[in-house]
């Protein structure tokens, strides 16, 4: 399975800021521009996984690599 990843090194101070950011990412993933997202900010990964979990047609997968790398991706 080839996963199209979007990787960014952006950090937010608050969960609210990360959630606003994750909302736009969820739209890109739902629109199949990307299949997954890699970040060092756990707040973005948390919010993104939560938002994607509300979509009935996809399965959300998460993984932590090392101490500070978080992956969130979807499968059909």
N, C-alpha and C positions, 0 to 999 in steps of 0.2 A: 504494500500500500504506500503510495507516494503522498506525503502530506505537504501541502504548500504552507510554509510557516511565515509568519510575520514576526520579526524580532525587533524589539526596541529597548533602549536603555533609558527609560524615563522613570522618575520617582515622584511620588506625590506625598505631601505631608499629611493629608487627611483622607479618610475613607470616602468622604463625599466626593472629593476631586477625582479619586481613582474610579469611583462608580460612574461619574459622568463620562470619563474617558472610556470605561468598559462598555458603556451603552453604545457608543459609536463603533467599537470593535465588534460587539455582538451583531450589529447590523451587517458589517462586512463579512463576518463568518457565516451568518444566515444566508446572505446573498451569494455565498460560495466564491468570494474573491480570495479568501484564505480558508484553510482548513484548521489552522491552529495558530496559537500565539505563544511566544516565549518572552518572559520578562524577569527582571530581578526584583520587582516590587510585588510582594505577596498580596498587597491590597488590590492591585489590578487583577491578579489571577483569581483571587477570591470573588471579587465582584463579577468578573467575566463568567466564571463557572456558574455562579448563582443565576445570572441573567440567561445564560444559554440553557440552563436546566428547565426553564419555563417553556421551552419549545418542545412540543410533543413529538416531532418528526425526526429528532436527532438524539444521539447518545453523547453525553459529555464525558470526556476522559481527562484526568489530571495526573501530573507527575511532578515530583520534586527531584531535581538532579543536583546533587551536592547541597551546599548550604543555602545558596541564594539564586538558584535558577528554577523557575516555575514554568511548567508547560500546561496549556489548556488546549485541547483539540476536540473535534467532533467527528463522529462517524454516523452513517445512516442506519 
